[in-house]
Amino acid sequence: MATVTYENVTKKFDDTAAVRDFTLQVADGEFMVLVGPSGCGKSTALRMLAGLEKVSDGRILIGERVVNNVAPQSRDIAMVFQSYALYPHMTVYDNLAFGLRNHKVPKKEIDRRVRKAADILDLDPLIKRKPKQLSGGQRQRVALGRAIVREPEAFLMDEPLSNLDAQLRVQTRAEILKLQESLGTTTIYVTHDQVEAMTMGDRIAVMKLGVLQQVGPPEELYRDPHNVFVAGFIGSPAMNLVSAAVIDGVGGSDRIAGFRPEHVDLGNSRADGVSFEARVEVVEYLGDEQLVHMTRKETSLQAKLPVEEKLSNGQELTFSVPRDKLLLFDAQTEERVRA
């Protein structure tokens, strides 16, 4: 296991900077998630760490060793991709053992590592099967097993669950978390799915257009976003972000008001609340709650409410938000404005 450090790392493709001045310290044994929309530079940052992309500027360290000019196979990392990339003609056992055989690891040691990985990932019953006889989730577990047998300093995972259906994604997510906890290996995990990021990461690094926006524990990014982008990206459904002039008594057009749908109350029962009138447009029934789409001053808003009081399209109602849940941002810089 080892720390991973990015020091002012930049990656350019011709004149385009895919990653700009990226600085991040990943602790020994930490599960760090890089998250952001497509094209934000998260996969490029991971590929530079793996040695699959050359660093244009800055330094990357694994432990105390600068690895900018170290060959990928000498970096002591293991990577799991979106594609399983299993050898179709080989059994699960041989797929797990293949990389170790190439590195001339002794046969007994190969067997020990393969058996250990198969036990951890519950692959024992599948050990003699070939990939075509496996489900998508089983193939992904074999891909994870290939990384485990390396016993690397760090695991790098690039969108490893995106080929799985929703139910299998949740199940495999839990398996990866249990695996990382039991092995204690430093893990850097790339995803565009903020729900995945929130549920998996010890810390999350949010990226936009190659620039690191904010890094911190999931609850910190949810509760205390530094700018409009992080506020809107973290949380599901997304935070309401509107001109502060839309909500009376909050601010003028030079401010953006942000509040989460789950912090909206029906009525104006709170003494510390900021209230507003809005028209119900659509109500989505979700079983234990309802997601209400509404408009105020031609601006769309959302509220996540209990289902006890059924709302109907076209109703004009009063809603409120606790003042301590209302965030303000500068409309020009989009940075957080603190009271």
C-alpha positions in Angstrom: 0.0 0.0 0.0 1.1 3.6 -0.6 0.1 7.2 -0.8 -0.6 8.7 -4.2 0.3 12.4 -4.9 -0.5 14.6 -7.8 1.6 17.8 -7.7 0.4 20.6 -10.1 -0.1 18.0 -12.9 -1.1 19.2 -16.3 -1.9 17.1 -19.4 -2.2 18.7 -22.8 -3.3 17.2 -26.1 -1.8 19.6 -28.7 -3.2 23.0 -27.4 -6.0 21.6 -25.3 -5.5 21.0 -21.6 -7.4 18.0 -20.5 -6.1 18.3 -16.9 -4.9 21.6 -15.5 -2.7 22.2 -12.5 -4.2 19.2 -10.7 -3.0 18.8 -7.1 -4.3 15.9 -4.9 -3.0 13.8 -2.0 -4.5 10.3 -1.6 -3.7 8.8 1.8 -2.4 5.2 2.3 -5.5 2.9 2.2 -7.9 5.6 1.2 -10.8 5.1 -1.2 -10.7 8.3 -3.3 -13.3 8.9 -6.0 -12.7 11.2 -9.0 -16.1 12.4 -10.3 -17.4 14.8 -12.9 -19.2 14.9 -16.2 -17.9 13.5 -19.4 -14.8 15.3 -20.6 -13.8 16.7 -17.2 -10.4 15.0 -17.2 -11.0 12.4 -14.5 -10.0 9.4 -16.7 -7.0 11.3 -18.0 -5.9 11.9 -14.5 -6.2 8.2 -13.7 -4.4 7.2 -17.0 -1.5 9.4 -16.1 -1.1 7.7 -12.8 -1.2 4.3 -14.6 1.4 5.4 -17.1 -0.9 5.2 -20.0 -0.7 8.9 -20.7 2.4 11.0 -20.4 2.4 14.0 -17.9 2.9 17.3 -19.7 3.8 19.2 -16.5 4.0 18.5 -12.8 4.8 15.3 -10.9 3.0 12.1 -9.8 4.3 10.1 -6.9 3.4 6.6 -5.6 4.7 6.6 -2.1 7.9 8.6 -2.2 8.8 7.6 -5.8 8.2 10.0 -8.7 6.7 7.9 -11.5 6.5 10.3 -14.4 9.1 8.3 -16.4 8.4 4.9 -14.9 7.0 2.3 -17.2 3.4 1.2 -16.5 4.4 -2.3 -15.6 6.9 -1.0 -13.0 4.5 1.2 -11.1 3.1 -1.6 -8.9 -0.5 -0.6 -9.6 -3.5 -2.7 -10.9 -6.2 -1.2 -13.1 -9.8 -2.3 -13.6 -11.5 -0.9 -16.7 -15.1 -0.5 -17.9 -14.4 -3.3 -20.3 -13.7 -6.7 -18.7 -11.2 -7.6 -21.4 -11.1 -11.3 -20.4 -9.5 -14.0 -22.6 -12.5 -15.9 -24.0 -10.6 -19.2 -24.5 -9.2 -19.3 -20.9 -10.9 -20.5 -17.7 -11.5 -18.1 -14.8 -8.5 -19.6 -13.1 -6.2 -19.0 -16.1 -7.6 -15.5 -16.6 -6.6 -14.7 -13.0 -3.2 -16.4 -13.3 -2.3 -15.0 -16.7 -0.5 -11.8 -15.6 1.4 -13.5 -12.9 2.7 -16.2 -15.3 3.9 -13.4 -17.6 5.8 -11.9 -14.7 7.4 -15.4 -14.0 5.9 -15.7 -10.5 6.5 -19.2 -9.1 3.6 -21.7 -9.7 2.9 -22.2 -6.0 2.6 -18.5 -5.4 0.3 -18.1 -8.4 -2.0 -20.8 -7.1 -2.0 -19.2 -3.6 -2.9 -15.8 -4.9 -5.5 -17.1 -7.4 -7.2 -19.2 -4.7 -7.2 -16.3 -2.3 -8.7 -13.9 -4.8 -11.3 -16.5 -5.8 -12.3 -17.0 -2.2 -12.6 -13.2 -1.5 -14.8 -12.7 -4.6 -16.8 -15.9 -4.3 -15.4 -17.2 -7.6 -14.6 -20.8 -6.4 -17.7 -22.4 -8.0 -16.8 -20.6 -11.3 -13.1 -21.3 -11.4 -13.3 -23.8 -14.4 -15.8 -21.8 -16.5 -14.9 -19.6 -19.5 -16.1 -16.0 -19.8 -19.0 -16.9 -22.1 -20.5 -19.0 -19.3 -20.5 -16.1 -16.9 -23.0 -13.2 -16.2 -21.9 -9.6 -16.5 -21.5 -9.3 -12.7 -19.4 -12.5 -12.6 -17.1 -11.3 -15.4 -16.6 -8.0 -13.5 -15.7 -10.0 -10.4 -13.1 -11.9 -12.4 -11.7 -8.5 -13.7 -11.4 -7.4 -10.0 -9.8 -10.7 -9.2 -7.1 -10.1 -11.8 -6.3 -6.8 -10.0 -6.3 -8.5 -6.6 -3.8 -11.2 -7.5 -1.2 -8.5 -8.4 -1.2 -7.5 -4.7 -0.4 -3.9 -5.9 0.3 -0.7 -4.1 -2.9 0.8 -5.5 -6.0 -0.1 -7.3 -7.1 2.1 -10.2 -10.7 1.7 -11.3 -12.1 3.5 -14.4 -16.0 3.3 -14.6 -15.9 -0.4 -13.7 -19.7 -0.8 -13.1 -21.1 1.1 -16.1 -21.7 -2.1 -18.1 -23.9 -3.6 -15.4 -27.6 -3.1 -14.9 -28.9 -1.0 -12.0 -29.5 -3.9 -9.5 -26.2 -5.5 -10.3 -24.4 -2.1 -10.0 -25.6 -1.7 -6.4 -24.6 -5.3 -5.5 -21.2 -5.0 -7.1 -20.6 -1.6 -5.5 -21.1 -3.2 -2.1 -18.7 -6.0 -3.0 -16.0 -3.5 -4.1 -16.4 -1.6 -0.8 -16.1 -4.8 1.3 -13.1 -5.8 -0.8 -11.3 -2.5 -0.4 -12.0 -2.5 3.4 -10.7 -6.0 3.9 -7.6 -5.5 1.7 -6.9 -1.9 2.8 -5.4 -1.1 -0.6 -5.2 2.6 -1.7 -8.0 2.9 -4.4 -8.7 5.6 -6.9 -12.1 5.2 -8.5 -13.3 7.2 -11.5 -17.1 7.6 -12.2 -19.5 10.1 -13.7 -22.2 8.9 -11.3 -22.4 11.1 -8.3 -24.6 8.6 -6.4 -21.7 6.0 -6.8 -19.3 8.7 -5.7 -21.3 9.6 -2.6 -21.9 6.0 -1.5 -18.3 4.7 -2.1 -15.7 7.4 -1.5 -13.9 8.2 1.8 -13.3 11.4 -0.1 -14.5 12.8 -3.4 -12.6 15.0 -5.8 -15.0 16.9 -8.1 -13.6 17.9 -11.5 -14.9 20.3 -14.3 -13.1 21.0 -17.6 -9.8 19.6 -16.2 -9.8 21.6 -13.0 -10.3 20.3 -9.5 -13.3 22.1 -8.0 -13.4 20.7 -4.5 -12.2 17.6 -2.5 -13.6 16.3 0.7 -15.8 13.7 2.4 -19.2 13.1 0.8 -21.1 14.8 3.6 -18.9 17.9 3.3 -19.5 18.3 -0.4 -23.2 17.8 0.1 -23.5 20.2 3.1 -20.9 22.8 2.2 -20.3 23.1 -1.6 -17.7 25.8 -2.5 -19.3 26.8 -5.8 -22.4 26.5 -8.0 -20.9 23.6 -10.0 -20.3 21.3 -7.0 -23.7 22.3 -5.5 -25.5 21.3 -8.6 -23.5 18.2 -9.3 -23.6 16.6 -5.8 -27.0 15.4 -4.6 -29.9 13.6 -6.3 -32.3 15.2 -7.2 -30.0 18.2 -8.0 -30.0 21.3 -5.8 -32.4 24.1 -6.8 -30.1 27.0 -8.1 -32.0 30.2 -9.0 -31.5 33.9 -9.0 -31.9 35.0 -5.4 -34.5 37.6 -6.6 -36.9 34.6 -7.2 -37.1 34.0 -3.4 -38.3 37.2 -1.7 -36.1 38.6 1.0 -33.0 36.5 0.2 -31.0 38.7 -2.2 -30.8 40.5 -5.5 -29.9 39.5 -9.0 -26.1 39.5 -8.1 -26.7 36.4 -6.0 -27.7 32.8 -6.8 -29.8 31.0 -4.1 -29.3 27.3 -3.6 -31.5 24.9 -1.6 -32.0 21.2 -1.9 -35.4 19.6 -2.8 -35.3 17.5 0.4 -35.0 20.7 2.5 -38.3 22.2 1.2 -41.3 22.1 3.5 -45.0 22.4 2.5 -46.5 25.5 4.2 -44.8 28.1 6.4 -44.7 26.5 9.8 -41.1 27.4 10.6 -40.2 30.7 12.3 -36.7 30.4 10.8 -37.9 29.6 7.3 -37.9 31.5 4.1 -41.3 31.1 2.4 -42.5 31.5 -1.2 -45.5 30.8 -3.3 -45.2 28.3 -6.3 -47.4 26.5 -8.7 -47.4 22.7 -8.8 -46.7 21.5 -12.4 -45.9 17.8 -12.1 -45.9 15.3 -9.1 -43.8 12.2 -9.3 -45.0 9.5 -6.8 -41.9 7.6 -5.5 -43.6 5.3 -2.9 -42.3 6.8 0.4 -42.1 10.3 -1.0 -43.2 12.6 -3.8 -41.0 14.7 -6.1 -42.8 17.9 -6.8 -41.9 20.0 -9.9 -43.1 23.6 -9.6 -42.6 27.1 -11.0 -42.2 30.4 -9.3 -41.7 33.6 -11.4 -41.3 31.4 -14.5 -38.4 29.6 -12.7 -38.5 25.8 -12.2 -38.0 24.4 -8.7 -38.2 20.9 -7.1 -39.3 19.7 -3.7 -39.1 16.3 -2.2 -42.0 15.9 0.2 -43.7 13.2 2.3 -46.7 11.5 0.5 -49.2 12.0 3.3 -50.6 15.2 1.7 -51.3 14.5 -1.9 -50.6 17.4 -4.2 -52.2 18.0 -7.6 -51.0 19.7 -10.8 -52.0 23.4 -11.0 -52.2 24.0 -7.2 -50.8 27.3 -6.0 -49.2 26.6 -2.6 -46.8 28.0 0.0 -43.5 26.3 0.5 -40.6 27.2 2.8 -36.9 26.4 3.3 -35.1 26.6 6.7 -32.8 29.7 6.5 -29.8 27.6 7.6 -30.3 25.3 4.5 -30.3 28.2 2.1 -26.9 28.8 0.3 -25.8 31.9 -1.6 -23.4 32.1 -4.5 -22.0 35.1 -6.4 -23.8 35.3 -9.7 -20.6 36.4 -11.5 -17.9 34.1 -10.1 -20.3 31.3 -9.0 -18.3 31.0 -5.8 -20.0 30.5 -2.4 -20.9 33.7 -0.5 -20.7 33.2 3.2 -22.7 35.3 5.7 
